[in-house]
């Protein structure tokens, strides 16, 4: 009888791909993957360690699952960014955990599990070098009609608040042919939406020999005949070129959705973050996108309360948000992370003030979001149905304006999930706008 393994995946979509690769490697090695941790001989927690709340979530999950070792579980393994960030120090502090393996250990996870089940306590936190390809085993989880495709690994930026380059290593791109192969696999499996992701998706191809651009990669899909969606996420503002914007416009399967984490708008704060740009340059970029692709959706992320963020700097951020009129916006307060350049900066913003600013920013965005959504009332829209409405009637899905898990929904209250199956596209007419969601009917 095969030994069983359960995996708990925390953090972002990029981490989820690593989790799916580990599951594929384990299945190929003969392990049985189970959903119920109570039925697992070994439990893996693939962790995030970007900021303190993610670290706390990961540690709490490990400690909670350690209680399973009183039952069937014989091995608890910490994988991913937390293991890479803290390495052997974490092994000393969390005696309940049997093994620690960083991102470079993803393809070695079957060996790690075997060693740990045999009583070993491996710690693997070598400098990251692993880069998956289309031939790498992978067991996709979640909705069968949606898949994430990680086109690169690592990061070469040195943002003052970020530890990712040290955790994930230097930027390394997969080749065009390799990406196309995985896309073809997804299409053959009936995937209706493919999200291209990386730490910086827009930097893809620069490290290849010869260098290639993301716009060239998208252009290679022009004649694919794919009638699903190809979505770009995690674009760096300095790399969103006119050529890339035009490629999004010209390739039929690429949805006009730009996920660009600007992080701030005030030049002094951005300089302290080790990021280029300012509000004026960013607004010019946004104008270029909307002029080239009328109706394009823009998502962004901001950090509020960064060291040195004055009332004036925060005020400029609010003015920028009013002018930019983002479709979707996420934000979080700054966290001091040991090992980052920002942790050494003076003029820390008190946490109470940072939380106040965050609430003000998100209240403003709710007004902007509602106003943006109201523009679609009476309009036709293509929607990818995802299933029944939770705790309600009808079905819901997403439009081109909505990335999986992070954005709003299009709700069809008068439709039954018995009539419209999840994973199919339908045409709808929007009847009502809410702050985040749209209410619609079948066209």
Secondary structure, 3 states (H helix, E strand, C coil): CCCEEEEEECCCHHHHHHHHHHHHHHHHCCCEECCCHHHCCEEEEEECCCCHHHHHHHHHHHHHHHHHHHCCCCEEEEEEHHHHHHHHHHHHHCCCCCEEECHHHHHHHHHHHHHHHCCCCCEECCCCCCCCCCCCCCCCCCCCCEEEEECEECCCCCCCCCCHHHHHCCCEECCHHHHHHHHHHHHHCCCCEEEEECCCHHHCCCCCCCCCCHHHHHHCCCCCCCCCEEEECCECHHHCCHHHHHHHHHCCCECCEEEECCECCCHHHHHHCCCCCCHHHHHHHHHHHHHHCCCCEEEEEEEECCCCCCHHHHHHHHHHHHHHCCCEEEEEECCCCCCCHHHHCCCCCCHHHHHHHHHHHHHHHHHHHHHHHHCCCCCEEEEEEEEECCCCCCEEEECCCCCCCCCCCEEECCCCCCCCCCCCEEEEEEEEECCCCEEEEEC
